[in-house]
Amino acid sequence: MQNFSKKTVVRFCLLLCGLNAFNADAQFSLIGQLRTRTEVRNGLGNLVLKGSKPAAFTSQRTRLIFGYKWDRLTVGASMQDIRVWGQDASTISNADGNKLMMHEAWADLMLFNKADTTIGTKGIDLMSLKIGRQELNYDDVRLIGNLDWLQQGRRHDMALLKTVHKGWQIDLGFAFNQNTDAFGVTSTNYVPSNVAPYIRNSMGNLVPTPAGILPTAPAGNAGNNSSKTGTPVWVNPPTTNGGNQDYKSFTSVYISKKINQTKFSALFFNDNFGKHKIDSVGSAAAGYVFGKRFVSAGAADLFDYSGVNSRYTYGLMINHTLGNASGFGKVALQAAYYAQSGKNRDGVTMKNAYHYMASATYQKNKISITPGYEVLSGNDANTTEDEKFDPLYGTPHRHWGFMDYFYVGTGSPAGGLKNPFVKLKYTGNVLTAGVDYHLFSLHNDMKKADGSLVDKKLGTEIDFLLNYTMNKFTNIELGYSIMNAKSSMAFAKGQATTDAVANTYNTTGTWFYAMIRFTPDFFYAKPVAIKQS
């Protein structure tokens, strides 16, 4: 980043500190976060080849979170820097770029507030409009969440109208993405990704990324042939959470109501994806770049990129609590059902795509145990429609195993997923420990290259977690996970199409991490005891 920008950040921080010093009543907040995570990976996300050596590295997230609150306006901004230790040389030039970015920047304007007598508008208990870059979290972040496990997290550029009235919560959200506001740019065609300026082509050579194309990488299976060149186009394995194509726009509706110990919540989410064509650029002699073309390459290009593919996700979640943790014990019941229709990112009609889950958490004092079962539908081996449920923009790491084999950037099974699980947890004042067990299998049949069926059993995963709060601003977390996979996992993840290839992978994966968080509150003042006279 250029020096003047760094100086601007420093001056901004000094200004905030000065404001707080001169006005003790001002509702400013300034919180920092430095989170380092050292990992040793040997089969995280995907199986690794037999004989492979573990990978080790340390990543770091640094955030500066500013907040201001007035009766009718709340403002928040979060600036973050994400990097891997050693990723940059000890000294870099301006041409090397940076990873300093604005994670959040929003304002929340109060429109109605029954408790504020100075606001003339009446009729609604509470209503506000939140505009800007912001995190979005609903329920257990299963479908919509900030993905905080990833160092970069997730946020949306959007507007959110929030209403609370007579115990009902109703949120209306809207987002619309575009790449540029440059003069001379016509239409609203959108390349849905932060595309790298250079990409390796089919010959392994580094070449400039073609304009208007979202490149796809080889995944072991040839996809559809290019309609322009007749050359095979390689496609990524099925993934989710915007892993291979971000939305063009979305409209969301979230409604919740709590009645005694029962909370009902409903979600409707319509995300739209720009239409595209499978394309390739290059030649047989020089090599091809394969990908999805979203922007016309020129007047002679007859592709039609107008319009969007619209997908609809809708469903209901119910949470109910019985008892209390100090008596017989507290039981928290959870159940949810969601369905999807419309068209997926690639314009394929969705049919009978669904996800349901049920769990029961029994808590007695500091110990809790949670058995549960869930299903995410998948494509049948003989279908031409898309029956695979996509869990939108949530936090898969929290629900489908810490080793991130499913519904993340590493791909997910076209046949869907069944996941019976049991989670055991101890929660103390400063120490938390837990162990999760998952039994993974396919929901629908998948086939090998020879036409035989893939074994539906995928494997088991055990996750261990230890979390220690050292003081108000310091937290240490350790994790260790083991994946005991079947050979079918390689087929489910798109790593193999034949038994010969599948047998080259190690079916046991391990992962260890050590993470430390520092979250200083720069305006925090330790309480001082007053001596009694």
FENSULPE-V145868 format. One record per backbone hydrogen bond with DSSP energy under -1.0 kcal/mol. CO is the residue of the C=O (numbers start at 1). NH is the residue of the N-H. Records with the same first field share a line. If there is no record, write none. Layout:
CO: NH  NH
This chain:
2: 6
3: 7
4: 8
5: 9
6: 10
7: 11
8: 12
9: 13
10: 14
11: 15
12: 16
13: 17
14: 18
15: 19
16: 20
17: 21
18: 22
19: 23
23: 26
26: 28
27: 69
29: 67
30: 522
31: 65
33: 63
34: 518
35: 61
36: 516
37: 59
38: 514
39: 57
40: 512
41: 55
42: 510
44: 46
48: 506
49: 52
55: 41
57: 39
58: 85
59: 37
60: 83
61: 35
62: 81
63: 33
64: 79
65: 31
66: 77
67: 29
68: 75
72: 110
73: 70
74: 108
75: 68
76: 106
77: 66
78: 103  104
79: 64
80: 101
81: 62
83: 60
84: 87
93: 96
94: 97
99: 82
101: 80
104: 78
105: 133
106: 76
107: 131
108: 74
109: 129
112: 127
113: 116
116: 119
125: 114
126: 164
127: 111  112
128: 162
129: 109
130: 160
131: 107
132: 158
133: 105
134: 156
138: 141
141: 395
143: 393
144: 138
146: 154
147: 150
156: 134
158: 132
159: 174
160: 130
161: 172
162: 128
163: 170
164: 126
165: 168
168: 165
169: 256
170: 163
171: 254
172: 161
173: 252
174: 159
175: 250
182: 185
191: 193
192: 246
193: 195
197: 209
199: 207
201: 204
205: 201
207: 199
210: 213
212: 294  295
214: 292
226: 230
231: 226
233: 223
238: 412
240: 243
248: 177
249: 272
250: 175
251: 270
252: 173
253: 268
254: 171
255: 266
256: 169
257: 264
259: 262
261: 321
262: 259
263: 319
264: 257
265: 317
266: 255
267: 315
268: 253
269: 313
270: 251
271: 311
272: 248  249
273: 309
277: 293
279: 291
281: 289
283: 287
287: 283
288: 202
289: 281
290: 216
291: 279
292: 214
293: 277
298: 301
307: 275
309: 273
310: 343
311: 271
312: 341
313: 269
314: 339
315: 267
316: 337
317: 265
318: 335
319: 263
320: 333
322: 331
324: 329
325: 365
330: 363
331: 322
332: 361
333: 320
334: 359
335: 318
336: 357
337: 316
338: 355
339: 314
341: 312
342: 350
344: 347
348: 344
349: 386
353: 340
354: 377
355: 338
356: 375
357: 336
358: 373
359: 334
360: 371
361: 332
362: 369
363: 330
364: 367
366: 427
367: 364
368: 425
369: 362
370: 423
371: 360
372: 421
373: 358
374: 419
375: 356
376: 417
377: 389
380: 383
386: 351
390: 392
393: 145
395: 398
396: 399  400
401: 404
403: 45
408: 411
413: 416
414: 379
415: 444
417: 376
418: 441
420: 439
421: 372
422: 437
423: 370
424: 435
425: 368
426: 433
430: 469
431: 428
432: 467
433: 426
434: 465
435: 424
436: 463
437: 422
438: 461
439: 420
440: 458  459
441: 418
446: 454
448: 451
452: 448
456: 442
458: 486
459: 440
460: 484
461: 438
462: 482
463: 436
464: 480
465: 434
466: 478
467: 432
468: 476
473: 519
474: 470  471
475: 517
476: 468
477: 515
478: 466
479: 513
480: 464
481: 511
482: 462
483: 509
484: 460
486: 489
488: 492
489: 493
490: 495  496
491: 494
497: 449
498: 502
499: 503
501: 504
502: 505
504: 50
507: 485
509: 483
510: 42
511: 481
512: 40
513: 479
514: 38
515: 477
516: 36
517: 475
518: 34
520: 32
521: 524
